[in-house]
Amino acid sequence: MVFTNVPHDPVDADVLVFSTDTRLLTATQAARRVKLFSIAAKEMSPAGIFKKVDSVLRGPVIAEAEACAKVFGFDRVVLVPANPSLGRVIRDGRYFVDGLPLHHTAFAHDPHHPVSSPEVQVLLGLKKKSPPVCFAPADPLPARGVFVGETDSEHDIIRWAQRSDATTLPAGGADFFRAWLNRRSGLRRRQVHHRLPAGPALLLHGTTSTVVQSGALLFSGRRPPSKNAVAEALRRGGSAIVAASQSTARDSKSHHPIAAGFAQLVRALQRADEFRHLLITGGATAGAVLSELGWSGFEVSHVWGSGAVTLRPTATPDFAVTLKPGSYPWPAKLRRAVPRIFPS
């Protein structure tokens, strides 16, 4: 199950995920928020704890990891953010995506965290004269601190998962989480039968990392298209795509107006019962929209691929929400399952 707020009632789940929405906060604000979630998690006496971070180290990563480690009493954090399964690796202290240094990829144009260097020390906001933080899988590690595990292959990911011990908080990206989770005892894979809602599907494109699909209804400046225009598209074709133009989305000052515009638009459409399946690309957009809808608890319905998952709000189980990070492609299986949004 996934929660965007600390749940107050007992939760029956094998894996509980807290979405903290801290990437755009200051280090102090993010640490405070992560501390609150960590205290709540500790009170549940979990069999294990994992601190998820952005795979390319955007946001106050170290402050969050240290806050979580302090609550749980860990001396050391092993941070393995890269996802070799998606061509993202760290070698010799430098980050590469599909063979390119990170600052030569689309991440160089991120409106909030533009990348100017592939050096992990720089990505983490550390001074160049700081002690090295990157270590190879076979290297001995200091007893205390936050350290980045270099990963050139999925085999390296497994080796880092094997090195997790009682003194170390595991933190990182999806590949490392999967490897760490596979080592946990007492967990079993469940066959979950899922069915997407038959009603209209609404896609919100809240990222600059991928190209907006043709036919999208665009923001005018920082104003979203009208509710009536989107509702008409949903009724006419059973689907609609709403997006901010690339120039608008890349303006760092437009983040809050865009997120608020998406949220208010979706709330009005949901009240009018204009859609049943909501698809969102971009985590910040998802956070704003789900908060506006008042949806804070979700059951995992289906995992389509790395980063792409369909959730069912516990408060309104006749809806479905499918989420995807902005820098990942929509999985082919999902595209085939929602042809109204993704025509072949």
Secondary structure, DSSP 4 states (H G I P E B T S, - for coil): -EESS---S----SS-EE----TTS-HHHHHHHHHHHHHHHHHT--S---EE--TT--SSHHHHHHHHHHHHT-SEEEEE---GGGTEEEETTEEEETTEEGGGSGGGG-SSS-----BHHHHTT--TTSPP-EE-TTS---SSEEEEEPBSSHHHHHHHHHT--TTEEEEE-HHHHHHHHHT-TT-----------SS-EEEEE--SSSPPPTTPEEPBTTBPPPHHHHHHHHHHHSEEEEE--HHHHT-GGGHHHHHHHHHHHHHHHHHTT--SEEEEESHHHHHHHHHHHT--EEEEEEEEETTEEEEEESS-TT-EEEEE-TTSPPPHHHHHH-TTTS--
